[in-house]
Amino acid sequence: RRNKKRVPSFRKLLRTSKIKLDNKLKNKQYKQQSAAKKYRKEQKKLREAVRDAISRKPFPLEECKKKQIVEKQEEEEDALPLDMMDEDDLKLMEDLSRKASFLTRDLSSNEPVHVKKRKHESVIEKYEKVPRRMQTEPEKELIHLLPIKDKGGIIPQTMEKPVLDVGQNEEEDTEEMEEAEDFTGEPLPVLTPEEMAAQRRQKLQERKMHIAALASAILSEPDSNIKKLKELRAMLMEQDPNVAVIVRKLVMVSLMEIFKDIAPSYKIRPLTEAEKATKVKKETQKLREFEEGLVSQYKFYLENLEQTIKDWKQRKLKKSNVISLKAYKGLAEVAVKCLCELLVALPHFNFHNNIIVLIVPLMTDASKMISELCCEAVKKLFKQDKLGYASLGVVKVISGLVRGRNYDVRPEVLKVFLHLRIKEVELQKDSEDIAPKKKFMTYKEKRKNLSRMQRKWKKAEEKLERELLEAEASESKEKKLKLHTETLNIVFVTYFRILKKAQKSPLMPAVLEGLAKFAHLINVEFFDDLLIVLHSLIASGGLSYRESLHCILSAFHILSGQGDVLNIDPMKFYTHLYKTLFSLHAGRTNDDIEIVLQCLDVMFAKRRKQVSQQRALAFLKRLSTLALHLLPNASVGVLATNRVFMQMFPKMDLLLDNESQGSGVYLPELDEPEHCNAQNTALWELHLLQKHYHPTVRKFAAHLSVGAPTEGSAALSLDLSQRPATELFEAYSMRGMTFNPPVASVTPRRKDTFSQMDAFIDEELNKQLQRHSSETVVHKPLDFAKHLKESSLL
């Protein structure tokens, strides 16, 4: 039979020999380690024996003899008396004592059985006779070098690795310990407070210089100095209690700025096994090492920040007790600031989702400063996020947080949704999407219009243009819309859950405000149900005035967008707004005027074809009355809205005439705008507003009293006529305690000087004054009991 076993190839032999060599090397290293360990144990035992021998006190010979005599006496007492034994038994015992048998042999001794008793040897002589082991040097470790190949075959090359002397190291350690003990024995010098402060300043300056040197080295050459990040990060564990807090804060901020500068503009992914195995250029290998080191140090840095925040939350002290519990709060605040900066600055880099998971729960923190920091960071992220990846991640975590905490979160958490860039992207298309895409010529068109050489050049040009289009980093419109749609779905799910399950929650104002902003993007299928819910909320009476205004604004945003196709009459919302307009005043509700102006713009300007003349007249009259008792900026906004009414609806000038039109009397107390007979009144409020102390209010009142013309001497300036009411409300606001426009300074008039100071005094009065001033005053003693005496005599 033919032998089917093949002869192993040279490559296989090489592979197996390499494995054997590796195993031999491992075995040799293990033997060396075990030999060194065994040698250290023996040395330790020897030192312990010598220490015990030195510590024991030698006993005098007399005491030893006394002890032996006492022991013999005790043994004789314990033994049975001989007179109680028979003669035969006594003889048998004596014969057995002469013979050495297995029962009477001392098993602990290594001496032969039939040997004469030797004299008692001393302990020192016995110890001297113990054979000593020679101090064997451990085998030296071999380093396998690259083999040499010649005609005879492969010659392995090795080199001995120097082994450190363990005993010498131990002696050095013991010397250091002795020196440390001697040092601790000396008393420390007592420093004055001034000396301690100077010493602390010096230490702090040294740490600052070290941090600055490391940071500048890393920033100058990040590729070659990436290992210095580890040294800088190690300073986060500063152990000197005098400067620990400040140094850790400085290191946190320094590392944050370094990572913001040296982090690339792409996400670093881990290398696969195949990529690690392939040979690459030196530059590529250097770049890989830099990226790997950067990601690992960035990860450890984030873990340190997270641990700092956790320690502060749990009020947990470290074993070293370097930092007090009060200082942990300052460290945690700096850690949160660093995380917020990294959240905004590096949304594309690794571990961004981990930062989001850390930051979002801190938005509801008990500390107002930390919660405001986190909310502001999320708002910045929403404003600058053009693509939508980071916004989608944050919205998912916020939605889970609100649901997980059973809607018991701060309203500011939901208010950050108002800063999403979804509305801007939907309305303003990017220039790349608007520009027409370049069309390439077909093969037939090339054959018909171009020569052979031109076709060749055209083909190369089109290939280059395709590669440029593929390399371009701009995201397509479809991808953006897909991300924004997913984000909005999560936002609306959060809003609808709160509307359904937590209607008395403090989150309702934020929910209604969010619905008012994104209502035009809601699917048409939900319009009917949503309008019913909004009206039921208003009718329940459990909402504040601001929340009811948000309900009205949300309803009209729904109807002004895709809701135009629906046949829904929102008369209930008109009536509610008309009824509650007089709730506004110059006090706390003055800020709600902005929402009212937005509601009026959506209800009348964008739905003018669905609004009747009676309704418009009633609102115009009530708004003019409202302008009398508001702050100047609110009065300007209301009058600007009245101007839009007069220009949009043609028969508004009826209210400028004193003669009544039609039958009936104006009923200002009636809450129905359609039936209050507003056509039978006049805008007498404009005459009062023309005497207002604010110049802009006077201009608007005079402009409206002549019918709000667009041209002529009574027309407004472009600065006032082209700005919307909400913008005018903000422009003339008095929140900064400043008057807009500023009050003109009045120069004091020069007073006339008179030579005679008493020129205005009457002559007779002047004489009396001079006479009284010339008389000498005589001080008489006061007698308070004089009148009492007179009354008693009567």
Secondary structure, 3 states (H helix, E strand, C coil): CCCCCCCCCHHHHHHHHHHHHHHHHHHHHHHHHHHHHHHHHHHHHHHHHHHHHHHCCCCCHHHHHHHHHHHHHHHHHHCCCHHHCCHHHHHHHHHHHHCCCCCCCCCCCCCCCCCCCCCCCCHHHHHHHCCCCCCCCCCCEEEEEEEEEECCEEEEEEEEECCCCHHHHHHHHHHHHHHHHHHHHCCCCCCCHHHHHHHHHHHHHHHHHHHHHHHHHHHHCCCCCCCHHHHHHHHHHCCCCCCHHHHHHHHHHHHHHHHHHHCCCCCCCCCCHHHHHCCCCHHHHHHHHHHHHHHHHHHHHHHHHHHHHHHHHHCCCCCCCCCCHHHHHHHHHHHHHHHHHHHHHCCCCCCHHHHHHHHHHHCCCCCHHHHHHHHHHHHHHHHHCCCCHHHHHHHHHHHHHHHHCCCCCCHHHHHHHHHCCHHHHHHCCCHHHHCCCCCCCCHHHHHHHCCHHHHHHHHHHHHHHHHHHHHCCCCCHHHHHHHHHHHHHHHHHHHHHHHHHCCCCCCHHHHHHHHHHHHHHCCHHHHHHHHHHHHHHHHHCCCCHHHHHHHHHHHHHHHHCHHHHCCCCCHHHHHHHHHCHHHCCCCHHHHHHHHHHHHHHHHHHCCHHHCCHHHHHHHHHHHHHHHHHCCHHHHHHHHHHHHHHHHHCHHHHHHHCCCCCCCCCCCCCCCCCCCCCHHHCCCCHHHHHCCCCCHHHHHHHHHHHCCCCCCCCCCCCHHHHCCCHHHHHHHCCCCCCCCCCCCCCCCCCCCCCCCCCCCCCCHHHHHHHHHHHHCCCCCCCCCCCHHHHHHHHC
